[in-house]
Amino acid sequence: MSEFQFDFSWLTDREKFRAKLNEYINVLKMTRKPDKEEFFMTTKVSVAVMFVVGTIGFIIYLLMSVLPTSLRH
């Protein structure tokens, strides 16, 4: 599927806003409701990614709080 980019250079700000809004509306019209299996798979992946990012953040926090105090002594 090729992507068509509309040239907004000659439009006023109001016309640019309307054109962009129409693009968003067209995308929303093409969406569909996911079935149960797709929804649960997306939820599982999202939770796993949040867990990984949280774990990495916690490890960085520990390194930043523990390492400086242990290096001073």
Buried (B, 14 or more C-beta within 10 A) or exposed (E): EEEEEEEEEEBEEEEBEEEEEEEEEEEEEEEEEEEEEEEEEEEEEEEEEEEEEEEEEEEEEEEEEEEEEEEEE
